């Protein structure tokens, strides 16, 4: 019987920060309420790119 630690996945933190940051930037643009969800979507896309390219390539030290 072997005991192993489960790996914790904290990717949701990147998505949450990106969603809130994108929505905040969309609200600051001051072009109307349509830019808030647009900013949130762009934030989520950039978080996905960040996780795919930078975070997944990192090895545990």
N, C-alpha and C positions, 0 to 999 in steps of 0.2 A: 504494500500500500504506500503510494508516494503522495506526499503533500506538496502542492505547488501553489504559489501565490497567483491569484487572478490579476491580470493586468487591468488597471483602471483606465478607462477611456475618457479623457477630458476634452474631446473635440467640441462638445456642446458649448463650452466656455467661449471658444473662438467664434462660433456662430452667434451666440448671444451678444457678445461685444460688438461684432460686426453689424448685427441687426439694429441694435440701439444706436450705434454711431452713424450708420447710414440714415436712419430715421431722423436723427438730430440734425445731420447735415442737410437732409431734404427739407426740414422745417426752417432752417436758417436761410435757404436759397430765396425764400420769400417770393416765390412765383405762383403760389397756390398750394392747396392741400394735396394735389395730385403728386407733388414731388416728394412727399413723405414716404409713401410706399415704394416709389421709384428708387429713392435713396436706400431704403431698407433692402430692396432686392439687389441693388448693386453692391451693397455691403455684404450680403450673403454670398454673392458670387465671388467677391474678392476673398472672403474667408475660405471658401471652398478651394480656390486656387492656392492660397497660402498653406492650407493643410495638405493638399495634394503634392505640392512641389517642395516646400521647405520642411514641414513637420514630419512627414512620412519618411523622409530621407535621414532623419536624425536617429542615431542609434543610442540605446541606453548605455550610459557610462557607469 
